[in-house]
Amino acid sequence: MDDTTPDIADIRQGSRFLLRESSSTRPAIWRVEARGTRVVVKDFRNNGFVFRNTVGRFLIWRESKAYRRLKGIQGIPKCYGVIDGISLAVEEIPGRSLENLEQELRLSPSFFDELRNLIGRCHQRGLAHCDLKRAPNTLLGEDGRPYIVDWAASISEREFRFPVLRLIYRRFLLDDRLAVVKLKLRHAPEAVTPEEKACYAYRSSGEKLIRGIRDRLREILQKAA
């Protein structure tokens, strides 16, 4: 850690600005200025006592574990650590969310090639994001490169290592890849190949069952993220 990298003590003492208020099941989101660095803090501190100390602690532990596994991958925010077991501090990425960005500009096909490669590197570490079809979870950095944020709903290959669960995990991996196609259809539809369109549209009967299980699991994770 260099002299400009904030530690947990710096983040505790930094000036903060509320980005999102907490709800009964969702944490507050803060922007903290520490050592000249902007940090995003996901904070369950104001949630109910029981929820904070059960679900909140569990989700912070899971997301921090995901960031540790992804450490060092270009395109994934740095994780500065966990605060009191109920808050998570990560690097704020300078840039813009892809949410409605197609109304202002179109991203090049090379951006999506790089995003697909980034997702592939995360999959190689044994993690599926599970929520990339939500455009706010992908950022266009000020450097023009893609970044993936908010790993609260992610699942690991180890958690789904049993035969039936492996099918669901593989579906989550496919969903991550199909999220790239969905974004390309908005920003660079001419770059979407016939194979990508067919894969995006295909639904077998077995896959529909897997999708139903997956959707219910993702809904549970998203509500608390």
Buried (B, 14 or more C-beta within 10 A) or exposed (E): EEEEEBEBEBBBEBEBEEEEEBEEBBBBBBBBBBBEBBBBBBBBBEBBEEBBBEBBBEBBBBBBBBBEBBEEBEBBBBBBBBBEBBBBBBBBBEBBBBEEBBEEEBBEBEBBBBBBEBBEBBBEBBBBBBBBBBBEBBBBEEEEBBBBBBBBBBBBBEEBEEEEBEBBBBBBBBBBBBBBBBBBBBBBEEBBEEEBEEEBEEEEEEBEEBBEBBEEBBEEBBEBB
